[in-house]
Amino acid sequence: MTGPCRAAFCALLLTGCQTMTEAPAVLTATSKAEAAALVAHALGRSSVALGEPDPREASRVVVLPPRPGPRETRSVAVPTVYDLVLTGGTCALVLQESGERFVLPEGACRPA
């Protein structure tokens, strides 16, 4: 590879490898019910129950499992924990177990 071609190749390689920084975020919702609706929409569910901490104050989102039915005495279901992050202006819930991302609507969160 000649000098100019090598320089162009290196420049292309370096720009292709740039990554966007990921920053913790909190929801901009005015109420916890509105926060739950935003999370449910992002996850493709009709509704969710949020645990502590409040996602309007902390960058961790805890989605509680459904309550046991009337004939169940106990449940082994555990809460699902997500990190709320901003990446290049895009707000997302990141599942802690797998890293799977669920994008929230624009303006749904702000930096923590």
MILUMGU-952954 format. One line per field, with one value per atom (N, C-alpha, C): atom name; residue number from 1; z, x, y. Coordinates in nm, 3 decimals. Example, Ala and Ser with C-alpha at 12.3 -4.5 7.8 and 13.67 -1.06 7.14 Angstrom:
<marlos>
a: (N | CA | C | N | CA | C)
k: (1 | 1 | 1 | 2 | 2 | 2)
up: (0.780 | 0.780 | 0.780 | 0.708 | 0.714 | 0.787)
east: (1.319 | 1.230 | 1.320 | 1.285 | 1.367 | 1.290)
north: (-0.569 | -0.450 | -0.330 | -0.225 | -0.106 | 0.003)
</marlos>
This chain:
<marlos>
a: (N | CA | C | N | CA | C | N | CA | C | N | CA | C | N | CA | C | N | CA | C | N | CA | C | N | CA | C | N | CA | C | N | CA | C | N | CA | C | N | CA | C | N | CA | C | N | CA | C | N | CA | C | N | CA | C | N | CA | C | N | CA | C | N | CA | C | N | CA | C | N | CA | C | N | CA | C | N | CA | C | N | CA | C | N | CA | C | N | CA | C | N | CA | C | N | CA | C | N | CA | C | N | CA | C | N | CA | C | N | CA | C | N | CA | C | N | CA | C | N | CA | C | N | CA | C | N | CA | C | N | CA | C | N | CA | C | N | CA | C | N | CA | C | N | CA | C | N | CA | C | N | CA | C | N | CA | C | N | CA | C | N | CA | C | N | CA | C | N | CA | C | N | CA | C | N | CA | C | N | CA | C | N | CA | C | N | CA | C | N | CA | C | N | CA | C | N | CA | C | N | CA | C | N | CA | C | N | CA | C | N | CA | C | N | CA | C | N | CA | C | N | CA | C | N | CA | C | N | CA | C | N | CA | C | N | CA | C | N | CA | C | N | CA | C | N | CA | C | N | CA | C | N | CA | C | N | CA | C | N | CA | C | N | CA | C | N | CA | C | N | CA | C | N | CA | C | N | CA | C | N | CA | C | N | CA | C | N | CA | C | N | CA | C | N | CA | C | N | CA | C | N | CA | C | N | CA | C | N | CA | C | N | CA | C | N | CA | C | N | CA | C | N | CA | C | N | CA | C | N | CA | C | N | CA | C | N | CA | C | N | CA | C | N | CA | C | N | CA | C | N | CA | C | N | CA | C | N | CA | C | N | CA | C | N | CA | C | N | CA | C | N | CA | C | N | CA | C | N | CA | C | N | CA | C | N | CA | C | N | CA | C)
k: (1 | 1 | 1 | 2 | 2 | 2 | 3 | 3 | 3 | 4 | 4 | 4 | 5 | 5 | 5 | 6 | 6 | 6 | 7 | 7 | 7 | 8 | 8 | 8 | 9 | 9 | 9 | 10 | 10 | 10 | 11 | 11 | 11 | 12 | 12 | 12 | 13 | 13 | 13 | 14 | 14 | 14 | 15 | 15 | 15 | 16 | 16 | 16 | 17 | 17 | 17 | 18 | 18 | 18 | 19 | 19 | 19 | 20 | 20 | 20 | 21 | 21 | 21 | 22 | 22 | 22 | 23 | 23 | 23 | 24 | 24 | 24 | 25 | 25 | 25 | 26 | 26 | 26 | 27 | 27 | 27 | 28 | 28 | 28 | 29 | 29 | 29 | 30 | 30 | 30 | 31 | 31 | 31 | 32 | 32 | 32 | 33 | 33 | 33 | 34 | 34 | 34 | 35 | 35 | 35 | 36 | 36 | 36 | 37 | 37 | 37 | 38 | 38 | 38 | 39 | 39 | 39 | 40 | 40 | 40 | 41 | 41 | 41 | 42 | 42 | 42 | 43 | 43 | 43 | 44 | 44 | 44 | 45 | 45 | 45 | 46 | 46 | 46 | 47 | 47 | 47 | 48 | 48 | 48 | 49 | 49 | 49 | 50 | 50 | 50 | 51 | 51 | 51 | 52 | 52 | 52 | 53 | 53 | 53 | 54 | 54 | 54 | 55 | 55 | 55 | 56 | 56 | 56 | 57 | 57 | 57 | 58 | 58 | 58 | 59 | 59 | 59 | 60 | 60 | 60 | 61 | 61 | 61 | 62 | 62 | 62 | 63 | 63 | 63 | 64 | 64 | 64 | 65 | 65 | 65 | 66 | 66 | 66 | 67 | 67 | 67 | 68 | 68 | 68 | 69 | 69 | 69 | 70 | 70 | 70 | 71 | 71 | 71 | 72 | 72 | 72 | 73 | 73 | 73 | 74 | 74 | 74 | 75 | 75 | 75 | 76 | 76 | 76 | 77 | 77 | 77 | 78 | 78 | 78 | 79 | 79 | 79 | 80 | 80 | 80 | 81 | 81 | 81 | 82 | 82 | 82 | 83 | 83 | 83 | 84 | 84 | 84 | 85 | 85 | 85 | 86 | 86 | 86 | 87 | 87 | 87 | 88 | 88 | 88 | 89 | 89 | 89 | 90 | 90 | 90 | 91 | 91 | 91 | 92 | 92 | 92 | 93 | 93 | 93 | 94 | 94 | 94 | 95 | 95 | 95 | 96 | 96 | 96 | 97 | 97 | 97 | 98 | 98 | 98 | 99 | 99 | 99 | 100 | 100 | 100 | 101 | 101 | 101 | 102 | 102 | 102 | 103 | 103 | 103 | 104 | 104 | 104 | 105 | 105 | 105 | 106 | 106 | 106 | 107 | 107 | 107 | 108 | 108 | 108 | 109 | 109 | 109 | 110 | 110 | 110 | 111 | 111 | 111 | 112 | 112 | 112)
up: (0.000 | 0.000 | 0.000 | -0.084 | -0.092 | 0.022 | 0.041 | 0.152 | 0.158 | 0.047 | 0.053 | 0.076 | 0.014 | 0.034 | 0.178 | 0.232 | 0.370 | 0.466 | 0.443 | 0.529 | 0.520 | 0.400 | 0.383 | 0.450 | 0.437 | 0.499 | 0.651 | 0.707 | 0.853 | 0.902 | 0.828 | 0.868 | 0.866 | 0.764 | 0.755 | 0.869 | 0.898 | 1.005 | 1.140 | 1.165 | 1.292 | 1.309 | 1.203 | 1.216 | 1.230 | 1.173 | 1.184 | 1.322 | 1.397 | 1.528 | 1.643 | 1.612 | 1.718 | 1.783 | 1.913 | 1.985 | 2.055 | 2.070 | 2.142 | 2.291 | 2.369 | 2.512 | 2.567 | 2.665 | 2.729 | 2.867 | 2.899 | 3.028 | 3.102 | 3.235 | 3.312 | 3.291 | 3.297 | 3.274 | 3.374 | 3.383 | 3.464 | 3.377 | 3.409 | 3.331 | 3.361 | 3.261 | 3.276 | 3.311 | 3.332 | 3.362 | 3.485 | 3.488 | 3.602 | 3.717 | 3.693 | 3.800 | 3.781 | 3.887 | 3.876 | 3.782 | 3.777 | 3.686 | 3.540 | 3.512 | 3.377 | 3.344 | 3.442 | 3.423 | 3.389 | 3.462 | 3.436 | 3.296 | 3.251 | 3.116 | 3.010 | 3.031 | 2.936 | 2.928 | 3.042 | 3.047 | 2.981 | 3.013 | 2.954 | 2.801 | 2.751 | 2.606 | 2.543 | 2.604 | 2.551 | 2.550 | 2.649 | 2.660 | 2.580 | 2.523 | 2.445 | 2.532 | 2.652 | 2.744 | 2.770 | 2.814 | 2.840 | 2.967 | 3.067 | 3.191 | 3.266 | 3.354 | 3.442 | 3.579 | 3.679 | 3.814 | 3.842 | 3.880 | 3.906 | 4.054 | 4.082 | 4.219 | 4.249 | 4.362 | 4.401 | 4.342 | 4.310 | 4.328 | 4.219 | 4.245 | 4.150 | 4.027 | 3.907 | 3.787 | 3.747 | 3.818 | 3.793 | 3.873 | 3.967 | 4.054 | 4.042 | 3.988 | 3.978 | 3.839 | 3.796 | 3.661 | 3.654 | 3.760 | 3.762 | 3.759 | 3.675 | 3.664 | 3.704 | 3.804 | 3.851 | 3.815 | 3.732 | 3.693 | 3.776 | 3.854 | 3.943 | 3.865 | 3.910 | 3.843 | 3.872 | 3.790 | 3.819 | 3.955 | 4.019 | 4.147 | 4.126 | 4.226 | 4.213 | 4.199 | 4.127 | 4.110 | 4.238 | 4.239 | 4.361 | 4.410 | 4.322 | 4.362 | 4.386 | 4.373 | 4.397 | 4.539 | 4.607 | 4.743 | 4.746 | 4.649 | 4.639 | 4.496 | 4.468 | 4.333 | 4.340 | 4.244 | 4.236 | 4.139 | 4.085 | 3.992 | 4.066 | 3.996 | 4.054 | 3.969 | 4.028 | 3.950 | 3.836 | 3.731 | 3.619 | 3.633 | 3.623 | 3.646 | 3.515 | 3.490 | 3.371 | 3.415 | 3.332 | 3.349 | 3.248 | 3.289 | 3.201 | 3.153 | 3.021 | 2.966 | 2.849 | 2.831 | 2.716 | 2.631 | 2.503 | 2.411 | 2.288 | 2.274 | 2.158 | 2.144 | 2.254 | 2.251 | 2.250 | 2.239 | 2.242 | 2.381 | 2.435 | 2.568 | 2.556 | 2.639 | 2.630 | 2.767 | 2.779 | 2.893 | 2.851 | 2.935 | 2.904 | 3.009 | 2.965 | 3.055 | 3.114 | 3.246 | 3.310 | 3.282 | 3.272 | 3.250 | 3.115 | 3.011 | 2.876 | 2.796 | 2.839 | 2.761 | 2.652 | 2.643 | 2.544 | 2.566 | 2.457 | 2.465 | 2.421 | 2.491 | 2.458 | 2.452 | 2.333 | 2.312 | 2.362 | 2.432 | 2.483 | 2.386 | 2.391 | 2.301 | 2.328 | 2.225 | 2.237 | 2.349 | 2.431 | 2.541 | 2.666 | 2.667 | 2.783 | 2.900 | 2.873 | 2.984 | 2.966 | 3.072 | 3.076 | 3.149 | 3.134 | 3.207 | 3.358 | 3.424 | 3.570 | 3.642)
east: (0.086 | 0.000 | 0.091 | 0.059 | 0.141 | 0.109 | 0.193 | 0.178 | 0.041 | -0.007 | -0.138 | -0.252 | -0.243 | -0.349 | -0.347 | -0.229 | -0.218 | -0.277 | -0.249 | -0.302 | -0.454 | -0.508 | -0.654 | -0.718 | -0.653 | -0.705 | -0.704 | -0.597 | -0.587 | -0.693 | -0.714 | -0.814 | -0.953 | -0.982 | -1.111 | -1.129 | -1.025 | -1.028 | -1.053 | -0.985 | -1.001 | -1.139 | -1.194 | -1.327 | -1.434 | -1.414 | -1.510 | -1.509 | -1.403 | -1.390 | -1.432 | -1.473 | -1.515 | -1.642 | -1.649 | -1.768 | -1.830 | -1.960 | -2.029 | -2.022 | -2.009 | -2.004 | -2.144 | -2.150 | -2.276 | -2.276 | -2.383 | -2.391 | -2.518 | -2.512 | -2.632 | -2.738 | -2.863 | -2.974 | -3.085 | -3.177 | -3.298 | -3.416 | -3.533 | -3.653 | -3.701 | -3.758 | -3.811 | -3.959 | -4.018 | -4.162 | -4.197 | -4.319 | -4.361 | -4.417 | -4.451 | -4.502 | -4.448 | -4.457 | -4.410 | -4.501 | -4.629 | -4.721 | -4.683 | -4.645 | -4.601 | -4.470 | -4.381 | -4.255 | -4.284 | -4.377 | -4.414 | -4.472 | -4.550 | -4.609 | -4.499 | -4.398 | -4.286 | -4.209 | -4.182 | -4.108 | -4.189 | -4.317 | -4.403 | -4.405 | -4.418 | -4.419 | -4.289 | -4.175 | -4.045 | -4.028 | -4.084 | -4.071 | -4.178 | -4.274 | -4.380 | -4.483 | -4.504 | -4.601 | -4.712 | -4.828 | -4.939 | -4.918 | -4.853 | -4.825 | -4.713 | -4.649 | -4.546 | -4.560 | -4.512 | -4.502 | -4.355 | -4.324 | -4.186 | -4.153 | -4.035 | -3.986 | -3.898 | -3.831 | -3.737 | -3.601 | -3.522 | -3.539 | -3.628 | -3.673 | -3.756 | -3.671 | -3.712 | -3.631 | -3.625 | -3.698 | -3.687 | -3.572 | -3.519 | -3.411 | -3.285 | -3.293 | -3.179 | -3.176 | -3.057 | -3.043 | -3.070 | -3.122 | -3.159 | -3.311 | -3.362 | -3.505 | -3.532 | -3.618 | -3.654 | -3.800 | -3.822 | -3.957 | -3.994 | -4.099 | -4.143 | -4.216 | -4.204 | -4.277 | -4.427 | -4.510 | -4.654 | -4.682 | -4.787 | -4.826 | -4.879 | -4.860 | -4.913 | -5.066 | -5.117 | -5.262 | -5.329 | -5.462 | -5.536 | -5.510 | -5.468 | -5.443 | -5.294 | -5.211 | -5.068 | -5.034 | -4.953 | -4.915 | -4.785 | -4.701 | -4.576 | -4.526 | -4.435 | -4.380 | -4.228 | -4.164 | -4.018 | -3.970 | -4.064 | -4.027 | -3.948 | -3.851 | -3.768 | -3.781 | -3.753 | -3.758 | -3.656 | -3.686 | -3.595 | -3.531 | -3.399 | -3.327 | -3.266 | -3.288 | -3.236 | -3.152 | -3.054 | -2.982 | -3.040 | -3.059 | -3.111 | -2.991 | -2.970 | -2.852 | -2.888 | -2.803 | -2.810 | -2.687 | -2.708 | -2.597 | -2.621 | -2.541 | -2.556 | -2.694 | -2.759 | -2.892 | -3.005 | -2.975 | -3.076 | -3.084 | -3.203 | -3.227 | -3.269 | -3.210 | -3.243 | -3.239 | -3.320 | -3.313 | -3.222 | -3.125 | -3.031 | -3.050 | -3.095 | -3.118 | -2.985 | -2.974 | -2.847 | -2.804 | -2.896 | -2.862 | -2.795 | -2.843 | -2.797 | -2.742 | -2.769 | -2.726 | -2.824 | -2.937 | -3.039 | -3.090 | -3.110 | -3.150 | -3.294 | -3.362 | -3.499 | -3.501 | -3.523 | -3.515 | -3.643 | -3.623 | -3.734 | -3.760 | -3.878 | -3.908 | -3.813 | -3.794 | -3.708 | -3.758 | -3.667 | -3.702 | -3.750 | -3.747 | -3.795 | -3.698 | -3.571 | -3.476 | -3.376 | -3.302 | -3.199 | -3.079 | -2.963 | -2.846 | -2.869 | -2.817 | -2.834 | -2.747)
north: (-0.117 | 0.000 | 0.123 | 0.222 | 0.343 | 0.437 | 0.538 | 0.633 | 0.699 | 0.764 | 0.830 | 0.732 | 0.614 | 0.514 | 0.463 | 0.442 | 0.395 | 0.498 | 0.627 | 0.733 | 0.738 | 0.725 | 0.727 | 0.607 | 0.490 | 0.369 | 0.383 | 0.435 | 0.453 | 0.552 | 0.661 | 0.759 | 0.697 | 0.618 | 0.550 | 0.451 | 0.378 | 0.280 | 0.347 | 0.456 | 0.526 | 0.588 | 0.646 | 0.705 | 0.599 | 0.482 | 0.373 | 0.309 | 0.327 | 0.265 | 0.356 | 0.477 | 0.568 | 0.515 | 0.528 | 0.486 | 0.605 | 0.602 | 0.707 | 0.677 | 0.782 | 0.760 | 0.737 | 0.654 | 0.619 | 0.682 | 0.756 | 0.824 | 0.781 | 0.771 | 0.740 | 0.848 | 0.807 | 0.900 | 0.873 | 0.969 | 0.955 | 0.994 | 0.942 | 0.974 | 1.115 | 1.180 | 1.316 | 1.317 | 1.202 | 1.192 | 1.275 | 1.329 | 1.412 | 1.330 | 1.204 | 1.118 | 0.977 | 0.898 | 0.759 | 0.679 | 0.714 | 0.646 | 0.675 | 0.799 | 0.835 | 0.764 | 0.751 | 0.680 | 0.533 | 0.472 | 0.332 | 0.316 | 0.412 | 0.406 | 0.415 | 0.501 | 0.512 | 0.381 | 0.322 | 0.195 | 0.084 | 0.076 | -0.028 | -0.016 | 0.106 | 0.129 | 0.081 | 0.117 | 0.076 | -0.076 | -0.143 | -0.288 | -0.363 | -0.289 | -0.352 | -0.423 | -0.371 | -0.431 | -0.331 | -0.380 | -0.290 | -0.210 | -0.269 | -0.197 | -0.268 | -0.194 | -0.250 | -0.186 | -0.255 | -0.199 | -0.173 | -0.050 | -0.013 | -0.026 | -0.077 | -0.085 | 0.034 | 0.027 | 0.132 | 0.100 | 0.199 | 0.342 | 0.403 | 0.523 | 0.596 | 0.631 | 0.587 | 0.613 | 0.760 | 0.845 | 0.989 | 1.048 | 0.967 | 1.015 | 0.929 | 0.810 | 0.719 | 0.655 | 0.615 | 0.560 | 0.409 | 0.352 | 0.211 | 0.201 | 0.112 | 0.090 | -0.055 | -0.073 | -0.207 | -0.232 | -0.335 | -0.374 | -0.496 | -0.480 | -0.588 | -0.696 | -0.821 | -0.929 | -0.917 | -0.981 | -0.979 | -1.043 | -0.997 | -1.056 | -1.197 | -1.284 | -1.420 | -1.418 | -1.515 | -1.526 | -1.572 | -1.576 | -1.611 | -1.754 | -1.843 | -1.982 | -2.011 | -1.909 | -1.928 | -1.882 | -1.961 | -1.924 | -1.846 | -1.869 | -1.793 | -1.795 | -1.705 | -1.693 | -1.691 | -1.754 | -1.751 | -1.642 | -1.566 | -1.459 | -1.351 | -1.294 | -1.189 | -1.062 | -0.947 | -0.823 | -0.824 | -0.750 | -0.733 | -0.595 | -0.590 | -0.465 | -0.414 | -0.286 | -0.218 | -0.099 | -0.064 | 0.062 | 0.159 | 0.282 | 0.387 | 0.468 | 0.471 | 0.538 | 0.629 | 0.730 | 0.819 | 0.792 | 0.765 | 0.742 | 0.829 | 0.933 | 1.021 | 1.080 | 1.114 | 1.172 | 1.071 | 0.943 | 0.838 | 0.778 | 0.774 | 0.720 | 0.574 | 0.487 | 0.345 | 0.279 | 0.175 | 0.085 | -0.029 | -0.062 | -0.170 | -0.279 | -0.395 | -0.508 | -0.553 | -0.552 | -0.586 | -0.729 | -0.822 | -0.963 | -0.988 | -0.919 | -0.953 | -0.836 | -0.713 | -0.597 | -0.559 | -0.630 | -0.599 | -0.457 | -0.382 | -0.241 | -0.222 | -0.131 | -0.092 | 0.060 | 0.115 | 0.259 | 0.326 | 0.438 | 0.519 | 0.634 | 0.693 | 0.806 | 0.923 | 1.004 | 1.122 | 1.213 | 1.262 | 1.351 | 1.280 | 1.147 | 1.071 | 1.072 | 1.107 | 1.110 | 1.223 | 1.249 | 1.351 | 1.293 | 1.355 | 1.304 | 1.302 | 1.201 | 1.188 | 1.289)
</marlos>
